[in-house]
Amino acid sequence: MFWKKKTKNKSSSSLEVDFDPDRREFFRIKPAQDHPVYFRVRGRNLRVADISAGGLALAVKGLPEGKLISGQLILPGYDDPLDISVSILHSGQDRPTACLFQEINEYDREVLHQYVLTRQKKALEEERRLQKEKNLKLKQNKLDQ
């Protein structure tokens, strides 16, 4: 039950193939700075740069691509870590390490869904608040002129 990215409806009268290698099926959210998310592997906490329903990005570089790694996902506000396995999609020097969820039990997946939805809602509320403040400042500047 994730909010998916909106896609533009294209006319069905023309055939068009659109391939975007960076397109994501689910929104990615960044954990709050003051409430980070960690993926614990062999006692080492790896900071999560962003997370979605399908995977996560780790703020580390140099992990072996294609490898399956098991660990625990530590979510703020949840007492128990989630036991998951991820496969490393790519790990470059110029971006975080992209991982795809592979093994996660149904209960843990629901906990993850709840975290992502809650964080997404808070991020959207903050974005709306900032936009409202910006609009008020613009309106005030027009009145002052």
N, C-alpha and C positions, 0 to 999 in steps of 0.2 A: 504494500500500500504506500508506495512512494510517489511523490509528484514527479512526473517525467517532464523533461524539457519539451517546450512547445515546438512543434514543427509547422512550417508554413504549408498550407494546403495548396497544392499545385493543381493546375487544370489537368484533367484526365485526358484532354483532347490531344496533348502532345506527349511524346515519349521522351523522358529525360532521365539519364542515369546520373545520380549525384553521389560521389564518393568523397567523404571527408574522413581521413584517417584519425582525426582528433575528436570526432563526434562521440559523445557519451550517451548511453541510454538513460542514465540516472544523474541527477544533480550531484555534484561533489560539494561537500561542505568542509570548511576548515574548522578544526576544533578551536574553541575560545582560547586565547593566549593564557588566561589565568586558570584554565581548566584543560590542560593538555590530555591527549589520548596517547597511549603507549602500546606497542606490540612487544611483549617480552619473549625473547628467544634465548634459551640457555642462561637465564639469570641476567641478561642484558636488556635494558629498556630502550627500545628504538622509538624515537618520537614520530608520531603520525602527522604528516603534512596536510593530508586531506583524506576524506573517507566518503564512500557512497554505499549503496546497497550491493554493489557488485565487487567492490574491492577497496583498496586503500593505497596511498602513496606514502612511503617512508622517507624521512628527512635524512637518509644515509645514501651513500653511493658505493658502488663496487660489489654489490651482491651478485651472485652468479645467475644469469638469465636462464629461465627454464627450470630452475630448481624448485622443489616443493619444500616449504619450510613450515614446521609446526611451532606453535607458540600460544601465548595468551594475550588477548586483547583487553586492555585495561581502560575502561570507560569511566569518566568522572561521574560521580553520583550513583554508581552501581557497586555493591559490596563485593561481588564475586567476578573475577576475570572470566572472559569467554575463551574456551578452548577452540582454536581454529587452525586451519592450514591454509597457506596461500602459495600460489605459484608466482614466481618473479617473471613479469612480462618484459620489462627492460630496466636497465640500470645504467644510466649515462652520467657523465661528469657535469652536465649542464642542467640537470633536472632531477627531481626526487625519483626514487625507485618505485615503479608501478607494480602493484601486486593484485592478483585476482583471487577472490575467496574460492577455495576448493572444498574444504571439509569443515562443516559447521553444523551442529545439531539444531533441530527445529526451535527449541526453546531459546538457545543463544542467538539464533537468527532473528527471532522476535524481539529480543532485548536490543540487538543492533538496530533493527528497524525503528524501534521506539526512540533510541538515542538520535539517529539521523533525522527523523521527523521533528523531534523536539528542537534540535540544534538548527535545522533548516527554518523552522518557524521563528525562532529567536533572531536569526540572521535577517529574515525578511522584515520582521518588526523593526529591527535596528535600521535597516535600509530605508524603510518608510519614514521613520522618525527623522533621520538625517535629511531626507528629501523635503519633508515638511519644514524643517528648520531653514533649509536653503531657500525654499519658496517664500517663507516669511521674511527673510532678510532681503530678498529681491524686491518684495512688495514694499518693505519699509524704505529701501533705497529709492524707489520710484516716488514714494510719498515725500521724501526729504528733498527731492530735486525741484 
